[in-house]
Amino acid sequence: MASPKTDDFRLEQGEGSIIVTFTPDGRSYTFPVEGDQLLEPAVSPAQTSASDYADDEIRKTASELARLALKGAP
């Protein structure tokens, strides 16, 4: 399985949330923001199949990108 790359994602800022979309299959993770903390994301279903990628790796990368968008690099 392929590992997702940061170029495979699109980030948007919504009202009180950070939305991370995995562009190969269209699924998105909407992370509510409370203060300086990310809450558990709501996940929309994939619109197409991206079977070359492991779901847990996609979620891990999406979570890290959202964290970086909120807090910046350590």
Backbone torsions as a table, in degrees:
resi	resn	phi	psi	omega
1	MET	NA	146.0	179.1
2	ALA	-83.8	147.8	173.9
3	SER	-89.2	136.1	177.8
4	PRO	-67.1	147.2	177.4
5	LYS	-108.1	158.3	-179.6
6	THR	-59.9	-28.4	178.0
7	ASP	-67.9	-13.7	179.5
8	ASP	-82.5	0.6	-174.5
9	PHE	-123.0	151.1	172.8
10	ARG	-122.1	134.4	179.3
11	LEU	-111.3	139.1	175.8
12	GLU	-137.5	154.0	175.3
13	GLN	-110.0	123.2	175.6
14	GLY	-102.3	-173.3	177.2
15	GLU	-73.3	106.5	178.8
16	GLY	72.4	21.7	-179.7
17	SER	-153.0	162.3	172.1
18	ILE	-119.3	127.3	-177.9
19	ILE	-109.4	123.3	179.8
20	VAL	-115.9	118.9	-178.7
21	THR	-109.8	129.1	175.0
22	PHE	-86.4	103.3	-170.2
23	THR	-65.6	-29.5	179.1
24	PRO	-60.4	-30.5	179.7
25	ASP	-126.5	-2.0	174.6
26	GLY	82.9	-1.0	178.7
27	ARG	-70.1	147.7	179.7
28	SER	-130.5	150.8	178.3
29	TYR	-117.0	118.2	178.7
30	THR	-104.6	108.3	-178.1
31	PHE	-95.6	110.4	172.8
32	PRO	-65.0	143.6	178.7
33	VAL	-112.0	127.0	176.5
34	GLU	-123.9	105.6	-174.5
35	GLY	66.6	-118.6	177.3
36	ASP	-110.9	23.4	-178.5
37	GLN	-117.2	141.8	171.7
38	LEU	-90.4	136.5	175.2
39	LEU	-97.2	173.0	-179.6
40	GLU	-59.2	132.2	-175.1
41	PRO	-78.5	153.2	165.6
42	ALA	-88.5	135.3	-175.8
43	VAL	-115.8	125.4	175.2
44	SER	-87.1	150.9	-179.0
45	PRO	-69.4	156.1	176.7
46	ALA	-65.5	144.4	178.7
47	GLN	-92.4	-23.2	176.5
48	THR	-140.3	172.4	-179.5
49	SER	-88.4	133.5	173.7
50	ALA	-129.7	61.9	-171.3
51	SER	-67.3	-8.8	178.4
52	ASP	-75.3	-7.1	-174.5
53	TYR	-117.8	143.4	176.4
54	ALA	-84.5	131.5	-178.3
55	ASP	-55.2	-41.9	-178.1
56	ASP	-66.7	-32.2	177.6
57	GLU	-71.5	-37.1	177.6
58	ILE	-63.6	-48.0	-179.3
59	ARG	-62.9	-41.9	179.6
60	LYS	-61.5	-44.8	-180.0
61	THR	-67.1	-41.7	177.9
62	ALA	-60.5	-42.4	179.3
63	SER	-63.6	-41.6	-179.9
64	GLU	-67.5	-40.2	178.2
65	LEU	-64.4	-41.4	177.6
66	ALA	-63.3	-42.4	178.7
67	ARG	-61.2	-44.5	178.8
68	LEU	-64.5	-37.7	179.0
69	ALA	-64.5	-35.6	-178.9
70	LEU	-80.0	-45.8	-170.9
71	LYS	-110.2	-13.8	-176.3
72	GLY	80.7	178.8	-179.1
73	ALA	-71.2	148.0	-179.9
74	PRO	-66.8	NA	NA
